[in-house]
Amino acid sequence: MPQLNPNPWFAILVFSWIVFLTIIPTKILNHTTPNEPTPMSEEKHKTEPWDWPW
């Protein structure tokens, strides 16, 4: 039964994981989002103390 011979299947498994871990992440990370986030202004909001009614 050729299914029980681990030699070609193990090589295919190792090669496919090498492809998944080296080539595919670099291709995915090269994509950029169309709307880059813009930095917000760093002005502080004015806060006033609130006197509680009790």
C-alpha positions as CSV (number, residue, x, y, z in Angstrom):
1,M,0.0,0.0,0.0
2,P,1.7,3.3,-1.1
3,Q,-0.2,5.3,1.5
4,L,1.8,3.8,4.3
5,N,5.2,4.8,2.9
6,P,6.1,8.0,4.8
7,N,9.0,9.1,2.6
8,P,7.2,11.1,-0.1
9,W,4.4,12.3,2.1
10,F,6.7,13.6,4.8
11,A,8.7,15.5,2.2
12,I,5.5,17.0,0.8
13,L,4.4,18.0,4.3
14,V,7.8,19.6,5.1
15,F,8.0,21.4,1.8
16,S,4.4,22.7,2.1
17,W,5.1,24.0,5.6
18,I,8.2,25.7,4.4
19,V,6.2,27.4,1.7
20,F,3.5,28.4,4.2
21,L,6.0,29.8,6.7
22,T,8.3,31.7,4.4
23,I,6.7,32.7,1.1
24,I,3.1,33.3,2.0
25,P,3.6,35.6,5.1
26,T,5.9,37.9,3.1
27,K,3.4,38.2,0.3
28,I,0.6,39.0,2.8
29,L,2.6,41.5,4.8
30,N,3.5,43.4,1.6
31,H,-0.1,44.5,1.2
32,T,-1.0,47.9,2.6
33,T,-4.3,49.1,3.8
34,P,-6.0,51.7,1.5
35,N,-6.8,54.0,4.3
36,E,-3.8,54.7,6.5
37,P,-4.8,56.0,9.9
38,T,-4.1,59.7,10.3
39,P,-2.6,60.9,13.6
40,M,-5.0,62.8,15.7
41,S,-4.2,66.1,17.2
42,E,-2.7,66.0,20.7
43,E,-4.7,68.8,22.3
44,K,-6.0,67.9,25.7
45,H,-9.7,68.0,26.4
46,K,-10.9,70.5,28.9
47,T,-12.3,68.8,31.9
48,E,-14.1,70.6,34.7
49,P,-14.9,69.2,38.1
50,W,-18.5,68.2,38.6
51,D,-20.2,68.9,41.9
52,W,-22.3,65.9,42.8
53,P,-25.8,66.8,44.1
54,W,-25.6,64.5,47.2
